[in-house]
Amino acid sequence: EGQTSAGRVESGIRMGSGEMFDDIAVRYDLLNKIISLGLDQRWRKASIEALEIQSNWKVLDVATGTADVALLIARTHPEVAS
């Protein structure tokens, strides 16, 4: 098949960017951690602390990507993860 600017073609069906991202998600997180020398994890923690999340809040990560921020919020603030 071939490659298109909108996404990969697999068995005649064009894949969207979400499916393409799913294919690289695991490697993306690892590569991000290596390239940033762990700074990516520190800025996530700092940004969550800056939110000063309250127990009665509902938190939505609208650009979740690999869900690192959402998962960290769920671990550090289980009261808002329900």
Short mmCIF file of the C-alpha atoms (twelve columns), coordinates in Angstrom:
data_MODEL
# 
_entry.id   MODEL 
# 
loop_
_atom_site.group_PDB 
_atom_site.id 
_atom_site.type_symbol 
_atom_site.label_atom_id 
_atom_site.label_alt_id 
_atom_site.label_comp_id 
_atom_site.label_asym_id 
_atom_site.label_seq_id 
_atom_site.Cartn_x 
_atom_site.Cartn_y 
_atom_site.Cartn_z 
_atom_site.pdbx_PDB_model_num 
ATOM 1  C CA . GLU A 1  0.000   0.000  0.000  1 
ATOM 2  C CA . GLY A 2  1.300   3.536  0.455  1 
ATOM 3  C CA . GLN A 3  1.760   6.430  2.818  1 
ATOM 4  C CA . THR A 4  -0.506  9.477  2.800  1 
ATOM 5  C CA . SER A 5  -0.175  12.831 4.523  1 
ATOM 6  C CA . ALA A 6  -3.368  12.099 6.524  1 
ATOM 7  C CA . GLY A 7  -2.192  8.739  7.795  1 
ATOM 8  C CA . ARG A 8  -0.892  5.304  7.047  1 
ATOM 9  C CA . VAL A 9  -2.705  3.029  4.659  1 
ATOM 10 C CA . GLU A 10 -3.186  -0.465 5.985  1 
ATOM 11 C CA . SER A 11 -5.098  -3.071 3.990  1 
ATOM 12 C CA . GLY A 12 -6.659  -0.320 1.928  1 
ATOM 13 C CA . ILE A 13 -7.986  1.543  4.999  1 
ATOM 14 C CA . ARG A 14 -6.414  4.887  5.888  1 
ATOM 15 C CA . MET A 15 -5.518  5.181  9.572  1 
ATOM 16 C CA . GLY A 16 -6.072  8.437  11.440 1 
ATOM 17 C CA . SER A 17 -3.545  10.232 13.610 1 
ATOM 18 C CA . GLY A 18 -4.941  8.584  16.770 1 
ATOM 19 C CA . GLU A 19 -4.231  5.127  15.466 1 
ATOM 20 C CA . MET A 20 -0.806  6.210  14.269 1 
ATOM 21 C CA . PHE A 21 -0.039  7.614  17.721 1 
ATOM 22 C CA . ASP A 22 -1.180  4.361  19.359 1 
ATOM 23 C CA . ASP A 23 1.447   2.572  17.277 1 
ATOM 24 C CA . ILE A 24 4.296   4.722  18.627 1 
ATOM 25 C CA . ALA A 25 3.045   5.566  22.150 1 
ATOM 26 C CA . VAL A 26 5.310   3.216  24.111 1 
ATOM 27 C CA . ARG A 27 8.424   4.279  22.229 1 
ATOM 28 C CA . TYR A 28 7.372   7.945  22.443 1 
ATOM 29 C CA . ASP A 29 7.275   7.914  26.258 1 
ATOM 30 C CA . LEU A 30 10.619  6.158  26.516 1 
ATOM 31 C CA . LEU A 31 12.284  8.407  23.966 1 
ATOM 32 C CA . ASN A 32 10.852  11.524 25.642 1 
ATOM 33 C CA . LYS A 33 12.290  10.439 29.015 1 
ATOM 34 C CA . ILE A 34 15.700  9.689  27.514 1 
ATOM 35 C CA . ILE A 35 15.992  12.832 25.385 1 
ATOM 36 C CA . SER A 36 14.803  15.150 28.177 1 
ATOM 37 C CA . LEU A 37 16.999  13.417 30.793 1 
ATOM 38 C CA . GLY A 38 13.922  13.088 33.002 1 
ATOM 39 C CA . LEU A 39 12.919  16.747 32.744 1 
ATOM 40 C CA . ASP A 40 9.588   15.736 31.195 1 
ATOM 41 C CA . GLN A 41 8.645   13.966 34.428 1 
ATOM 42 C CA . ARG A 42 9.671   16.926 36.546 1 
ATOM 43 C CA . TRP A 43 7.630   19.451 34.552 1 
ATOM 44 C CA . ARG A 44 4.591   17.174 34.746 1 
ATOM 45 C CA . LYS A 45 4.878   16.968 38.528 1 
ATOM 46 C CA . ALA A 46 5.444   20.728 38.793 1 
ATOM 47 C CA . SER A 47 2.460   21.526 36.573 1 
ATOM 48 C CA . ILE A 48 0.185   19.260 38.617 1 
ATOM 49 C CA . GLU A 49 1.396   20.827 41.868 1 
ATOM 50 C CA . ALA A 50 0.758   24.291 40.398 1 
ATOM 51 C CA . LEU A 51 -2.871  23.342 39.775 1 
ATOM 52 C CA . GLU A 52 -3.439  22.959 43.535 1 
ATOM 53 C CA . ILE A 53 -6.092  20.333 42.826 1 
ATOM 54 C CA . GLN A 54 -8.964  20.288 45.328 1 
ATOM 55 C CA . SER A 55 -10.708 17.081 46.433 1 
ATOM 56 C CA . ASN A 56 -14.066 18.170 44.972 1 
ATOM 57 C CA . TRP A 57 -12.630 18.842 41.493 1 
ATOM 58 C CA . LYS A 58 -13.049 16.757 38.363 1 
ATOM 59 C CA . VAL A 59 -9.950  16.874 36.178 1 
ATOM 60 C CA . LEU A 60 -9.961  16.348 32.419 1 
ATOM 61 C CA . ASP A 61 -6.744  16.071 30.400 1 
ATOM 62 C CA . VAL A 62 -8.004  17.187 26.985 1 
ATOM 63 C CA . ALA A 63 -4.716  16.599 25.156 1 
ATOM 64 C CA . THR A 64 -3.846  13.401 26.961 1 
ATOM 65 C CA . GLY A 65 -1.559  11.803 24.370 1 
ATOM 66 C CA . THR A 66 -0.139  8.829  26.275 1 
ATOM 67 C CA . ALA A 67 -2.029  9.911  29.424 1 
ATOM 68 C CA . ASP A 68 1.102   10.581 31.507 1 
ATOM 69 C CA . VAL A 69 -0.436  13.661 33.135 1 
ATOM 70 C CA . ALA A 70 -3.826  12.024 33.701 1 
ATOM 71 C CA . LEU A 71 -2.216  8.928  35.223 1 
ATOM 72 C CA . LEU A 72 0.007   11.006 37.487 1 
ATOM 73 C CA . ILE A 73 -3.006  12.995 38.684 1 
ATOM 74 C CA . ALA A 74 -4.856  9.727  39.363 1 
ATOM 75 C CA . ARG A 75 -1.904  8.429  41.411 1 
ATOM 76 C CA . THR A 76 -1.235  11.624 43.356 1 
ATOM 77 C CA . HIS A 77 -4.872  12.730 43.763 1 
ATOM 78 C CA . PRO A 78 -6.979  9.545  43.954 1 
ATOM 79 C CA . GLU A 79 -9.925  11.569 45.287 1 
ATOM 80 C CA . VAL A 80 -10.419 13.182 41.850 1 
ATOM 81 C CA . ALA A 81 -9.812  10.000 39.860 1 
ATOM 82 C CA . SER A 82 -13.258 8.524  40.363 1 
# 
